[in-house]
Amino acid sequence: MLWLVVAYLGSLGVLFASAFWTTDSFTGAVVHSYSFDNLREVYTQSLYRTVAVRTISVALLVTVLDALIAFPMAFYMSKVARRGIRQLLVVAVLTPLWASYLVKAYAWRSLLAPHGPLSWVAGGYTPGYGLAATVITLTYLWLPYMVIPIYAGFERLPKSLLEASSDLGASPYRTIRSVVLPMVFPAIAAGSIFTFSLTLGDYIAVGIVGGKTQMLANVIYGQLVTANNQPLAAALATIPLIAIVLYLLLMRRTGALENV
Amino acid sequence: MELPSGLRWTLRVLAWVGLAFLYVPLLLVLLNAFNKSRTFGFPPTGLTLEWWRAAWNSEGARSALGTSIRAAIGATAIALVLGTMAAFAVQRYHFFGRSTISLLVILPIALPGIVTGIALNAAFRTVLDPLGIGFGLTTVIIGHATFCIVLVFNNVQARLRRMSGSLEEASADLGATGWQTFRMVTLPNLRSALFAGALLAFGLSFDEIVVTTFTSSPDVQTLPIWIFGNLFRPNQAPVVNVVAAVLIIAAVLPVWLALRLAGDDAASSRL
């Protein structure tokens, strides 16, 4: 059996080696002469910088919004709801995860449509397709990825700690800040890996609800498919790659990787 | 002692608001599938089943569904075999680079699909093309398998960590061969973890669009690719609506299966 394991690890190694080769030094792979021109272009041009800053800001914003929505949900599921309701809620959070990604993005497209349900409810107002719609849709799409790890984190937090805290005279706010948050934080960090990296790489939902909004992955896709400039696309792809590796390293320090 | 009731009520309200946020868009898609008008006009002018017949007869949707199922089964099968073996390797044996594997193995999930897609696209072009394997269903399956392996790996590894090796040692002491031990002791213990991993892998592959875009040929269309291609065509909108509604209803199935066959454990298994 061991030889199969080795074969698998070998192929994994080849795959990653080729992945890094193509994304990192692909600059020279097409013309077969190594140069840093593409990388220099990517990291100095203001257009790409604007898009990169926008993408990373959106990713952080989506992560924060998801954490804010998911935290009370997970708290309620784990510590307040009765057993039957708790199981129902777990299923209810998991089910949308299985519904197709495209269908969910599409649902928001129709929700936000000029004469769609939202404008009907809000009396003609809708944020329209753009940056706001992108943030809302991405927050929606990745919410379960945040709820589930935080819920698991709450399950590891003994209820007696909350009781002890309030017995010692702490207000609910104080209990959440000084007892709950520090203990659940690794779980939030674990969830944030999903929301952050999924947002960084998304271009399809952005294309569906984003209107003219461009995110990094849209630009990469455009360079690759429309402009057919594969080296530049690969050079651009180093931005999310670096961002995510940095983010993973940062999160590893919180102990998040054991919670993924 | 209970939590203070003010806190409990706040949490309860916030939780249900969050849940409503999750479900309102899905219900809207379901409603839209019965919408009489071709556009997104709201509220619907009337209800009809006409589009369901149209979707049933849609050749494109049907063949795309078939492709999706084939790709998902292929990727899941590969992931089950390789993911399980990788989990065994990491958990049971010590070897060089063992500790980096747990970080390495989550990369396909943590990295944006478009990065994985480009990397695979280039890799296939340099490695598989000379071997005569062109872009098509095979490359889609291999592409999907790379991230499906992670799901199986995570589930199996979590189970192995909880399982002690003493059961297997006992089996070996009682004279069982390695294969017998694996078949009669290890595998039954792993069953629900394998099932959960396979279910997740199947679901993820079935839903995957980005990696598929970069590893497929134009004539091999999975269901998400088909939906995406028809999303912006106004006269296909009703059929897309119905397919979307079916996919939402179908989403209940894996969760139900997981609960039923493997207990609570599988449904809340590791992403």
Interface residues (C-beta under 8 A of the other chain):
Chain A: M1 L2 L4 V5 Y8 L9 L12 V14 L15 F16 S18 A19 T22 T23 F26 A29 I69 A70 P72 M73 F75 Y76 M77 K79 V80 A81 Q87 L89 V90 V91 A92 V93 L94 T95 P96 L97 W98 A99 S100 Y101 L102 V103 K104 Y106 A107 W108 S110 L111 A113 H115 G116 P117 W120 Y140 L143 P144 Y145 V147 I148 P149 Y151 A152 L162 E163 S166 D167 P172 I193 F194 S197 L198 L200 G201 D202 Y203 I204 I208 A217 I220 Y221 L224 Q230 A233 A234 A237 P240 L241 I244 L248 R252 L257 V260
Chain B: M1 L3 P4 G6 L7 R8 T10 L11 R12 L14 A15 G18 L19 F21 L22 Y23 V24 P25 L26 L28 V29 N32 T39 F40 G41 F42 P43 L82 M85 A86 F88 A89 Y93 I101 S102 L103 L104 V105 I106 L107 A110 L111 P112 G113 I114 V115 T116 I118 A119 L120 A122 A123 T126 V127 T146 N154 G178 G203 D207 I209 V210 L223 P224 I227 F228 L231 V240 A244 L247 I248 A250 A251 V252 L253 P254 V255 L259 D264 A267 S268 R270 L271
